[in-house]
Amino acid sequence: INFKNCKMKGYVMKKMAWFLTVLMALGVTSSNIMAEEIIAKDKVVKFDYTLTVEGNVVDTSEGKEPLQYTHGQNMVIPGLEKQMEGLKVGDERTLVVPAAEAYGVGDPKLIIEVAKANLDPAVTPEKGMVIQMQPKEGQAIPGIVEEVKDTGVVVNFNHPLAGKELTFKIKILEIK
């Protein structure tokens, strides 16, 4: 604007100064105005999600509190965090996370046969049943019975979603 020959120069300058003073009092800075918050390291992110595996809903925040995490702090699976980098509030996406970037591809060494003598005698193992094994030291480890044999059971101690591709439908709600 060329104020050189403008009669309202003083009025406009006073109004601009007043406006900037109000913005500063409200804590608004040029970085707030110019740049949108995007998901980046150490930002606290709140988002809604629905997780499906092989077309079946496995988990969702629908009807619950949104999920909140600090980006870059390994609080969510690596592939999801990687794909959310750079998103902003209001963004909605469907993100497909390969098994290797989620719960891993599964370790065949974690599928073991357990003698029935080592199981709780009050429990009759069945295929698909979740059982807990208590090591001598440490906390109980859950596993899924894959096969029941005469003398033992084959138990998979991998995470139940290991080896699975995960599909997340997300909506970014807040970034701080």
RANOR-V365466 format. One record per residue. RES is the residue in three letters. PSI is psi in radians with two decimals (none if undefined). D_LAST is the distance of its C-alpha to the last C-alpha in Angstrom with 1 decimal. Layout:
{{RES:PSI:D_LAST} {RES:PSI:D_LAST}}
//
This chain:
{{ILE:2.35:36.2} {ASN:1.87:39.6} {PHE:-0.02:40.1} {LYS:-0.82:43.5} {ASN:0.38:45.6} {CYS:2.21:43.3} {LYS:-0.39:44.6} {MET:0.21:41.1} {LYS:-0.90:39.6} {GLY:-0.75:39.2} {TYR:-0.83:37.8} {VAL:-0.74:35.2} {MET:-0.72:34.1} {LYS:-0.75:33.9} {LYS:-0.70:31.7} {MET:-0.73:29.3} {ALA:-0.75:29.1} {TRP:-0.79:28.5} {PHE:-0.80:25.7} {LEU:-0.65:24.0} {THR:-0.76:24.5} {VAL:-0.79:22.9} {LEU:-0.75:19.8} {MET:-0.69:19.5} {ALA:-0.57:20.1} {LEU:-0.08:17.2} {GLY:0.27:14.9} {VAL:2.21:14.8} {THR:2.97:15.4} {SER:-0.54:16.8} {SER:-0.53:13.8} {ASN:-0.68:11.9} {ILE:-0.76:15.0} {MET:-0.61:16.1} {ALA:2.34:13.2} {GLU:2.63:11.0} {GLU:2.27:7.6} {ILE:2.75:9.1} {ILE:2.14:8.9} {ALA:2.99:10.1} {LYS:2.34:11.0} {ASP:0.10:9.0} {LYS:2.44:5.6} {VAL:2.13:5.1} {VAL:2.36:6.6} {LYS:2.24:8.8} {PHE:2.68:12.0} {ASP:2.64:15.7} {TYR:2.73:18.4} {THR:2.18:22.2} {LEU:2.19:23.9} {THR:2.55:27.5} {VAL:2.16:30.1} {GLU:0.68:33.3} {GLY:-0.06:32.6} {ASN:2.35:32.1} {VAL:2.16:28.9} {VAL:-0.62:28.1} {ASP:2.68:24.8} {THR:2.71:22.5} {SER:-0.05:19.7} {GLU:2.22:21.9} {GLY:0.05:23.0} {LYS:3.14:20.6} {GLU:2.52:17.0} {PRO:2.77:14.6} {LEU:2.42:13.8} {GLN:2.39:10.7} {TYR:2.89:10.6} {THR:2.10:9.3} {HIS:2.35:10.4} {GLY:0.10:13.6} {GLN:0.29:14.6} {ASN:0.69:17.3} {MET:-0.28:16.0} {VAL:2.92:17.0} {ILE:2.52:20.1} {PRO:-0.75:20.3} {GLY:-0.60:21.4} {LEU:-0.83:18.6} {GLU:-0.78:15.9} {LYS:-0.74:17.9} {GLN:-0.32:18.2} {MET:-0.30:14.6} {GLU:2.26:13.9} {GLY:-0.16:13.4} {LEU:2.83:12.8} {LYS:2.97:10.8} {VAL:2.33:10.2} {GLY:-0.31:13.7} {ASP:2.39:15.2} {GLU:2.33:17.8} {ARG:2.74:19.7} {THR:2.04:22.4} {LEU:2.24:22.0} {VAL:2.12:25.1} {VAL:2.06:24.7} {PRO:2.69:28.1} {ALA:-0.72:29.4} {ALA:-0.44:29.3} {GLU:0.19:25.5} {ALA:-1.77:25.1} {TYR:0.26:27.5} {GLY:2.98:30.1} {VAL:-0.17:33.5} {GLY:2.43:35.2} {ASP:2.02:37.5} {PRO:-0.39:41.2} {LYS:-0.27:41.8} {LEU:0.15:39.7} {ILE:1.89:42.2} {ILE:2.74:45.0} {GLU:2.25:48.1} {VAL:2.24:48.3} {ALA:2.45:51.7} {LYS:-0.48:52.2} {ALA:-0.40:53.6} {ASN:0.00:50.1} {LEU:2.78:48.6} {ASP:2.13:48.7} {PRO:-0.34:52.2} {ALA:-0.18:50.9} {VAL:2.26:48.6} {THR:1.88:50.2} {PRO:2.47:47.9} {GLU:2.65:47.3} {LYS:2.32:45.7} {GLY:-0.21:42.0} {MET:2.47:41.9} {VAL:2.18:39.1} {ILE:2.75:40.8} {GLN:2.33:39.5} {MET:2.33:41.3} {GLN:1.88:41.2} {PRO:2.90:41.8} {LYS:-0.67:43.9} {GLU:2.54:40.8} {GLY:-3.05:37.2} {GLN:2.83:35.6} {ALA:2.56:37.0} {ILE:2.12:36.2} {PRO:2.58:36.1} {GLY:2.79:38.1} {ILE:2.23:39.4} {VAL:2.12:43.2} {GLU:-0.50:44.2} {GLU:2.45:48.0} {VAL:2.19:50.5} {LYS:3.06:53.6} {ASP:-0.76:56.8} {THR:-0.11:55.9} {GLY:-3.07:52.1} {VAL:2.53:48.9} {VAL:2.12:46.6} {VAL:2.33:43.0} {ASN:2.00:39.9} {PHE:0.15:37.4} {ASN:2.77:34.9} {HIS:2.47:31.6} {PRO:-0.43:32.6} {LEU:0.10:30.3} {ALA:2.42:31.7} {GLY:0.07:33.4} {LYS:2.45:31.6} {GLU:2.33:29.6} {LEU:2.37:26.5} {THR:2.08:25.3} {PHE:2.24:21.9} {LYS:2.07:21.2} {ILE:2.74:17.5} {LYS:2.15:15.4} {ILE:2.15:11.6} {LEU:-0.63:10.4} {GLU:2.52:6.7} {ILE:2.19:3.8} {LYS:none:0.0}}
//
